[in-house]
Every structure is written in C-alpha cells, then in structure tokens.
Amino acid sequence: MKNRVLFLVSILFLGGLFLQPPASSAADPGVTDDQVLVGAIMDLTGHMAFLGKEIIHGAELYFRHINEKGGVYGRKIKLLVEDDMAQFPRALAAAKKLVERDKVFCFFSTLGQGSTDTIVPFLEKEKIPLVAPFSQSSALIHPPKRYIFQATVSTELQGRLIIDFIVNHLKQPKSKIGTLVQADIYGEDLMKGLDRQAKKYGIKFVAEERFKRGAVDFSPQLQRLRSAGAEIVVVCTVIRETAAVLKEAKNMGWSVQIIGPSATSDPVVLHLAGEASEGYISMSISELLTSDHPGVKLYKEMHEKYDPKHKMGAYSQMGFEAGMVFVEGLRLAGKDLTRESLVNGLEKMKAYNAMGLSLTFGPDDREGGTSALFIKGTKGKYVPMTGWMMVAD
Amino acid sequence: MFFQQLISGMAVGSIYALIALGFVIIYKATEVINFAQGELMVWGAFLVLTLTTSLGLPLWSSLLLSLFLMALFGMLLEVLAIRRLVGKHVFSIVMATIGLSFVLRHLAGIIWSYDNFPFPSLFPRQPLSIMGLTTISSSHLGIILASFALMALLFLFFKFTSLGLAMRASQQNQLGASIVGISVKRIFSMTWALAAILGAIAGILIAPVQFLNVNLGYLGLKAFPAAVLGGFGSIPGAIVGGLIIGISENLAGTFLATWVRDIFAYIILLGILMIRPEGIFGLQEKKRV
C-alpha cells in the first residue's frame, strides 16, 4: 500500500515538472509594463565604502527624479544594490544572486576593476548588459564586449592625457617625473597610458614606485622619489591614499607637484589632506559643481529637493551622471525593452553630454568618453585649470 | 633616509607595542587571546572624534573622557562577552573574540559610517630638522615619545600601585591571589579596562597619521606577531616585539622592495614559531596536570 502511494506521488511530481506553463515569450526578466529591475554591485562597507555609498546616492537621486515623472515609457526604475565589500568573489556571488534570485533585467554600475572584471565573463555568457561600470580599466573596452558599456574615461587614456597636460599645458616637457601607482590593474592601466605618451615625447621617468591597495604609509616610496630628483609625481590613487601622499610629502617638507587621475577628483580628498592639499592637480571627467552646465544644475536641484543634508561631491555627481546615461539608454532602447534592444539603443548614443563628458558608443565602440579636464586644489576647493582636453595623437 | 625610516618604523612599532601590550595583559590575566584589540583602537578614536565634533569639547578633555569611557566599555565587554569564556577551550575563546571583532567593527560602521575621517593631531605638523642634516616627522617622534611615556607609567603602575600588584599576583597564580583576598573577577574587569585604555591610546596616536575609518582595526592583527615574537605573556616582550616588527618591516620595505613590507611581519611570525616558539622573552610554560 505504501509503495503504491509513493509511486502515485512520484508520477504526480514528475508530471508536474513536465507540465510547466510555457516560458514567457520574448520578455526578458526584470521588465514589466510599469517597472524595470536593475542590479548594482557596490562596496558599501569595505575600504571603498565611501565611493559605493556616494555613487548609489547620486544614482538613486536621479532615478527618483525620473520615476516621479512617470519613468521611462511608463516604467519606473527599481535599483537593487548588493554589497561586495570590495572582495571579488563576493562580487560574483552578488551577481549570481541578482540574476538568478532577483531576476534583474540588467546591471547598472559595479565598483572597482577587480569586482567588474570578475563578473564580466558571467554577464557576457548570460547576455546581460552592464551600463556604466565604475571601472576605468581599458581592458574592459579593448577589445569591446557587446554587453559592457563603459561610460567613463579609461585610466589608460587618462595616463596619456596627464603627460599631454604636463608637456602642453604646464609647458614643462623637461621636468623630472616620477610615478607612484597602485600595484594592481588600476595602477598598471594608468602606467600603460603614461608610458605610451612619455615615449612619444621622449620622456623617461626618474623613478617608478608602487604600493599595495589600501596602504596608508608612503614614506619609503616618497623618499625614494625624492632621492631620484622627481619634480612632478604622478599618482594612481583613490581617496585615502591621495590624502596620505599629500600629507606625507608635506611632512617631509617636500614641495613637489602631485598629479592624479579622475578617481581623486572628489573634494573629500582635499578635506582629508587639509592644508597639504594646496596645489594638488587632479583630472575630472565631469563639470565641477561651480559650473552652469545643465546637468550640474539638475544635480544640485535634485540634491536640494530630496536630500539637502547630504554633502555634494564628485562621486555622488558621477553616480547621478551614470543614472542619466542609463536612462538615456533606456530611452534609446524604445518602448519594447529587451536586453538586446537596450544594447542596440546604447549603440546609437552619440555625443550625449550628461555632466560635461561627451559620450559616444557605436557598433564596435564601448568606450564612451575620451576627454577630461584638469582641476586644482585651491584653499580646500577644486577649481578648473583647463577646458576639456583630448589626447594629442 | 635610513634615519627617517628608522624613526617612522619606531613610530609604527610603538603602536604595535601598545596593541600587543593590550593582548598580553589580557592573556596573562585570563588566558584569553583578544582578537578584538584592534577594534578597541577604532572605538577609542571614534569616541574622541564624536566628543570633539558633535559635543564641541576641547581636544584634551575629549581624550581624557574618551579614555574613561573606553575603560567602562572594556569592562562591559568583559562582563557580557568574555567572562564565561575563561577556562574554556582555546578554540572557543579565539572564535568568540574574532566574532567580537566583527561585531565591533560593523557596529562602528553603523554608528559612524564606513567613511574616512581626518583626525586631529596631538603633535605639531612641521617636520623637525635634526642638526640641519635630515628631517623627521614630528608626529612620528611624538608617537614614540608618548608611547614610551605610557609604557613607563605602566611599569610604575604594575610595580608600585596596589591594583597593579594585585593584577600581577593574579596573573602569576589565580588561586593564590584569591586566597590572599584579591577579587579575581575584579582583576578581570580592571584588566579589560586597562587593555581598552591602551587600545584607545594607540588609536588616538595612529588615527591622525592614517585617517580614521572602521577598518583601522586590522592594524591589530599586525600586532599579534609582535606579541608572539616577544613571547606571548611577556610585557617587555610585547614592547620589544612591536618595535622590532615596526622597524624591520619599514626598513625591509624601503631597502628591499615595497611589497615586502606588507608580509614581513608574518614572515617574522612564521620564523619565530619555527625557531623559538616561546618568543624572545617567553618562558617555556609547563602546566601541571
């Protein structure tokens, strides 16, 4: 009797498995008539927590603005954020969770080259688009990957621009240049650009120093750079390390010109470094908050409207800008929103200027931005030094 | 350059020494290995920040108040989390204090956020010129002097005050101490209070140099090899161990290769455990069963 019951139950169970309703037709997961579900993977509690929080803050500010106007083609944007604590295996686990459990439509922004590189093969395999990752690695776009749209300026390009800046704007082609870069893809990518452009002008670096991500003591490296006679030091750092380098140089009594990439363009760097920040030059890939660019004005308005207590900064501005790029992509994709239509829509983006950086994609072009401007730390604030520069070829 | 690296190595070594001291006094009193010592650093420094910025207290008042509050906090942790562990299997103790360190770290993140904060420096910012030959950082020199002053105070405390003597007695022989009338439970509380104060001072000294954020506690893990090197259970050993590790990792990082610095402390730890596991000043303890 028991065997019979067991037999019947198994038949029913197996039957149930085969009698599934047919898979929903052309619609991709995460898209309904009134909502699009988007995933993001950020460091919210690790050593890049400040960046992660700020980026999401800015993006959500813009999405709220768009949602209150009815969304894109009637679809409101819902952002699901996972914390990877800047640990790459966690990023992959988070990506899988967002895809398999939460069934997101696509990914909007991931933080860090390591985390992004870790999930890219998975996204490519699943054919899920990733728009505006916060990874400036040139390897992400050369060769271009169909589903990955980098809406920033790669560090390799920034490296080239820095050398151009020193030669053409500062007009110091003969000055002794030293480098201090993070010992990972981020730093190596900038070095690639620096080396390439230095070769063009016949410049040789007097010293090339490295440091491990998260380091806070730079005295050995700075001592060596000083002994080598460096007059300009190009750093590839983020927030804390930049401030630590500036403070250490000041502590050493060494007045050297320090120049850094766009990741250092948040005024919090100047705040952390205090007086040592005077004269620091950074690259920026968005207009400063003092500009009257319509994107900047919108950011300030939304900030005032929804979260006036929060302190504005470059990273929240970049998050806002990334949100604008994503929404523009949704618009270009058309009302019939699928992953493929999003990719096709983004490919049509030409000279879209959200916050100063002009973004263009194309059938084989996933680079996005190829220009930047230089800003200088003056009395605790960043002021523009140049207009938008492109690489001299 | 050698001299500058020596000084900065001694500065970071003094911090390791202070944290290692915290480890060692707790271990000596209770045989508990406190992996949350680094987090006490972070909490002490954040308390000072809150007292100065939110309450607007002047720096020195905030420092003293923070140390007082940290002593209470240390005693609270001891009563809530640690007391039941005394005498239990060492694995449980280690797991519990590691867990405590996670809790404290993320609690700090929830309270103060995971951002970086500039921290007021106790020492002047101008570099000092030594006989016109070389310059050293005033903060580094200040850290060294403050740490040594603190260690001297600790020495006097243990040698001449009744509480200090009671703690030493309890460390040597708990049963004997309680027979003589020393309340061992009170000694446990006081030990954690003292360790919390040491941790807080370490945090206050290092935060201006390295920016305060909740992950600063990882420095505590570097102090662990220092305590082992000196002989886990030896107070002078903790100091010597901390200084050796601080100086040698800095010099190795400068003159060998940058990446060496990050692993040098652990190379030393492995070396010591293989060659002389009881450490420099440690005594081979034989437990009578």
Chai-1 contact restraints between the chains, C-beta under 6 A:
chainA,res_idxA,chainB,res_idxB,connection_type,confidence,min_distance_angstrom,max_distance_angstrom,comment,restraint_id
A,T45,B,G109,contact,1.0,0.0,6.0,A-B,restraint_1
A,T45,B,Y114,contact,1.0,0.0,6.0,A-B,restraint_2
A,H47,B,N215,contact,1.0,0.0,6.0,A-B,restraint_3
A,A49,B,Y114,contact,1.0,0.0,6.0,A-B,restraint_4
A,F50,B,D115,contact,1.0,0.0,6.0,A-B,restraint_5
A,R210,B,T258,contact,1.0,0.0,6.0,A-B,restraint_6
A,K212,B,D262,contact,1.0,0.0,6.0,A-B,restraint_7
A,V216,B,Q210,contact,1.0,0.0,6.0,A-B,restraint_8
A,S219,B,S8,contact,1.0,0.0,6.0,A-B,restraint_9
A,P220,B,G253,contact,1.0,0.0,6.0,A-B,restraint_10
A,P220,B,T254,contact,1.0,0.0,6.0,A-B,restraint_11
A,Q223,B,M1,contact,1.0,0.0,6.0,A-B,restraint_12
A,R240,B,N116,contact,1.0,0.0,6.0,A-B,restraint_13
A,R240,B,F211,contact,1.0,0.0,6.0,A-B,restraint_14
A,N251,B,P127,contact,1.0,0.0,6.0,A-B,restraint_15
A,N251,B,S137,contact,1.0,0.0,6.0,A-B,restraint_16
A,G253,B,P127,contact,1.0,0.0,6.0,A-B,restraint_17
A,G253,B,T135,contact,1.0,0.0,6.0,A-B,restraint_18
A,L272,B,N116,contact,1.0,0.0,6.0,A-B,restraint_19
A,L272,B,P118,contact,1.0,0.0,6.0,A-B,restraint_20
